[in-house]
């Protein structure tokens, strides 16, 4: 009977050790997931910032293009007029 109680105690001790190891592993995994989430959050913030900057660049280039295209068309018309005027 005493041997059976010792065996039960030893099994319970091993089970508690296994649970402690599993809990430690879960803590490590949680810390890893938390670091990955923080990294993902930083990357998302950076992507949003880059997107805003690119939108500003696109808007600026549209404004410049709206000014340049008519100017180029006028210059081409003037050049064509100069070429045909001499004929």
CORHUSUL-V318838 format. One record per residue. RES is the residue in three letters. D_CENTER is the distance of its C-alpha to the mean C-alpha in Angstrom with 2 decimals. Layout:
res:RES d_center:D_CENTER
res:RES d_center:D_CENTER
//
This chain:
res:UNK d_center:63.18
res:UNK d_center:61.97
res:UNK d_center:60.19
res:UNK d_center:58.37
res:UNK d_center:57.17
res:UNK d_center:56.02
res:UNK d_center:54.12
res:UNK d_center:52.46
res:UNK d_center:51.51
res:UNK d_center:50.10
res:UNK d_center:48.07
res:UNK d_center:46.72
res:UNK d_center:45.80
res:UNK d_center:43.99
res:UNK d_center:42.18
res:UNK d_center:41.13
res:UNK d_center:39.95
res:UNK d_center:37.91
res:UNK d_center:36.40
res:UNK d_center:35.61
res:UNK d_center:33.86
res:UNK d_center:31.89
res:UNK d_center:30.96
res:UNK d_center:29.88
res:UNK d_center:27.71
res:UNK d_center:26.13
res:UNK d_center:25.50
res:UNK d_center:23.83
res:UNK d_center:21.63
res:UNK d_center:20.77
res:UNK d_center:19.93
res:UNK d_center:17.63
res:UNK d_center:15.85
res:UNK d_center:15.70
res:UNK d_center:14.20
res:UNK d_center:11.50
res:UNK d_center:10.85
res:UNK d_center:10.93
res:UNK d_center:8.49
res:UNK d_center:5.94
res:UNK d_center:7.27
res:UNK d_center:7.17
res:UNK d_center:3.64
res:UNK d_center:3.92
res:UNK d_center:7.13
res:UNK d_center:6.70
res:UNK d_center:5.38
res:UNK d_center:8.26
res:UNK d_center:10.43
res:UNK d_center:10.27
res:UNK d_center:11.02
res:UNK d_center:13.85
res:UNK d_center:15.19
res:UNK d_center:15.36
res:UNK d_center:17.12
res:UNK d_center:19.53
res:UNK d_center:20.26
res:UNK d_center:21.00
res:UNK d_center:23.25
res:UNK d_center:25.01
res:UNK d_center:25.64
res:UNK d_center:27.07
res:UNK d_center:29.43
res:UNK d_center:30.55
res:UNK d_center:31.08
res:UNK d_center:33.12
res:UNK d_center:35.36
res:UNK d_center:35.62
res:UNK d_center:36.46
res:UNK d_center:39.56
res:UNK d_center:40.63
res:UNK d_center:40.43
res:UNK d_center:42.34
res:UNK d_center:45.00
res:UNK d_center:45.37
res:UNK d_center:45.71
res:UNK d_center:48.33
res:UNK d_center:50.17
res:UNK d_center:50.12
res:UNK d_center:51.44
res:UNK d_center:54.13
res:UNK d_center:55.15
res:UNK d_center:55.44
res:UNK d_center:57.55
res:UNK d_center:59.67
res:UNK d_center:61.28
res:UNK d_center:62.32
//
